[in-house]
Amino acid sequence: MAQKKAFVRYAQNKAVPGSLIVRTKAPKVGTWKEVPYDICCDGGGCSNIPIVGEYKYATENCFLGDNVQIAVFSCNNELTLKTFPDLLPVPNGYYRPIGQPNTYIVENSIVIALAPECP
């Protein structure tokens, strides 16, 4: 059986948030980059490879403020958001990936829930 690899999709020279896939070969459609992946020995399910994307940030749901560059790290089913490129903790608030419908509630840089949809 062929060894599986991890790939992240790139658009406009940036990684697309949520595009990480695991398979034996890169998809033929789109621009994909292989990233390190080891299902057996990854140190507790943590990834030191951030996926960087453009997010809207606001202090209230339904009011989406400034665009910010965010690096997203995954560890044990927990998503950590940090500012990019300095990798400092993000302020508490609401973050929506550009081009995605979901808004994430973030406290202490950790995604704790999805925000309810705006009325």
N, C-alpha and C positions, 0 to 999 in steps of 0.2 A: 504494500500500500504506500502511495506517495505521501511524503511529509507535508503537512499543512503549513501555510504561511499566513501572516497577517498583512492586510493591505488597507491603506487609507486613501480616499479619493481627494484629489486636489482640483480646485477651480480658482481661476485668477491668482495662481501662485500661493494659495492658502489652503490648508487642510479643511475639509468640510466636516463640521461637527456631527458626530453620530454616524460617520460613514465607515467606521472600522468593520472589516469583514475578515473571516478566516476561511481559507480554501487553498487548494493546491496550486492554482495559477491565478494571476491577476485577471480581472475582467477585461474584455476586449474593448468595451465602450467606455470612454472617459479616460481621464488621466489618473493613474493609481501609482502609489509609491509603497514599496514593501517596508514594514516596520518590524522591529524585533518582537519575537513571539515564542514562548515556550510554555505550553499548557501544563507541563508536569512540574516545572521548577521555576515559577515566576515570583517566588518570595512572598507568598500569601495573597496572591491575586492583585498585586499592586503594579501600576505602570508608571515608570518614570518618563514615558514619552508623552508629552502633552499634545492635545489636539487644540490648535489655535483657531479661533474664529471671532467674527464680529458679532457683538451682542448689543442690544438696547438695554440701558440701565435706568431704573427709576426707584423712588422711595415708596410709590404707591402703585398697585396694580391698575391697569387701564390708563396710566399716564406713563408713556414710555419716553424717557429722556434721551440722553446722549448716547451715541455709538461708542463702544469701548472694545478694545482688543482683549480677549480673555483666553487664558490657557486652562484647559480642563484636564484634570488628572483623575484616574479611576483607581480605587483601592477597595477591595472587599465590598462591592456593590454600593460604594459611596463615591459621589462625585465632588471633587474639590475644585473651586474656581479661584484663579489667581490672575492678577493684572499681568499683561504682557507688554513689554519684554522683561520687566523687572521682577516678576513672580512674587509680588507682595500680596497679602490677603485682600480680597475684594470687600468693599463695604456691604453691610447687611442691606437687603433690598430685593428687588425684582429684576430678573434677567431674562431676556427673550432672544434666542439666537436669531439673527437676521434670516428671513426666509422660512422660519419654522413657526407653527402656531402656538406651541407651548410656552408658558412663562413659568420660570422656576423661582421659588422662594428660597433665598439664601441667607443663612445665619452663620457667622464665624467662618465664612468661605465655603461652607458645606451646603449642598442642595438638600433641603429638608422636605420639600413638597412641591407639587404643581399648584400654581395659583388658579382659582376658579376663573372661568371665562368672564369677560366683561359683559355687563348687561346690554 
